[in-house]
């Protein structure tokens, strides 16, 4: 009886170990994907800021050229 209980415990521990390994692997994958999503937001804001600055520069140059002619 005791041998059977020990055997069941060892089997359960093996399943737990497998589950823990799977969770650790999935956690690393989730962390990578979250970091990518966080960076996308920053890249979008940089693109918007660049577009705004470019539009302002073009506007100033256009205004200056308009005043010349």
C-alpha positions as CSV (number, residue, x, y, z in Angstrom):
1,X,0.0,0.0,0.0
2,X,2.8,2.4,0.9
3,X,4.6,1.6,-2.3
4,X,1.5,2.4,-4.3
5,X,1.1,5.7,-2.6
6,X,4.7,6.7,-3.2
7,X,4.4,5.7,-6.8
8,X,1.3,7.8,-7.2
9,X,3.1,10.8,-5.5
10,X,6.0,10.4,-7.9
11,X,3.7,10.3,-10.9
12,X,1.9,13.4,-9.7
13,X,5.3,15.2,-9.1
14,X,6.3,14.3,-12.7
15,X,3.1,15.8,-14.0
16,X,3.6,18.9,-11.9
17,X,7.1,19.3,-13.2
18,X,5.9,19.1,-16.8
19,X,3.3,21.7,-16.1
20,X,5.7,24.0,-14.4
21,X,8.1,23.7,-17.4
22,X,5.2,24.5,-19.8
23,X,4.1,27.5,-17.8
24,X,7.7,28.9,-17.6
25,X,8.0,28.5,-21.4
26,X,4.7,30.2,-22.1
27,X,5.5,33.0,-19.6
28,X,8.7,33.8,-21.5
29,X,6.7,33.9,-24.7
30,X,4.1,36.2,-23.2
31,X,6.8,38.5,-21.9
32,X,8.4,38.8,-25.3
33,X,5.0,39.6,-26.9
34,X,4.2,42.2,-24.3
35,X,7.5,44.0,-24.8
36,X,6.8,44.1,-28.6
37,X,3.4,45.6,-28.0
38,X,4.8,48.2,-25.6
39,X,7.4,49.2,-28.2
40,X,4.8,49.6,-30.9
41,X,3.1,52.4,-29.0
42,X,6.3,54.3,-28.7
43,X,7.2,53.9,-32.3
44,X,3.8,55.2,-33.3
45,X,4.2,58.3,-31.2
46,X,7.6,58.9,-32.7
47,X,6.1,58.7,-36.2
48,X,3.3,61.1,-35.2
49,X,5.8,63.5,-33.7
50,X,8.0,63.3,-36.8
51,X,5.0,64.0,-39.1
52,X,4.1,67.0,-37.0
53,X,7.6,68.4,-37.0
54,X,7.9,67.8,-40.7
55,X,4.6,69.6,-41.4
56,X,5.7,72.5,-39.3
57,X,9.0,72.8,-41.1
58,X,7.3,72.6,-44.5
59,X,4.8,75.2,-43.4
60,X,7.5,77.6,-42.3
61,X,9.5,77.1,-45.5
62,X,6.3,77.6,-47.6
63,X,5.4,80.8,-45.7
64,X,9.0,82.1,-46.1
65,X,8.9,81.4,-49.9
66,X,5.5,83.0,-50.1
67,X,6.7,86.2,-48.5
68,X,9.7,86.3,-50.9
69,X,7.5,86.2,-54.1
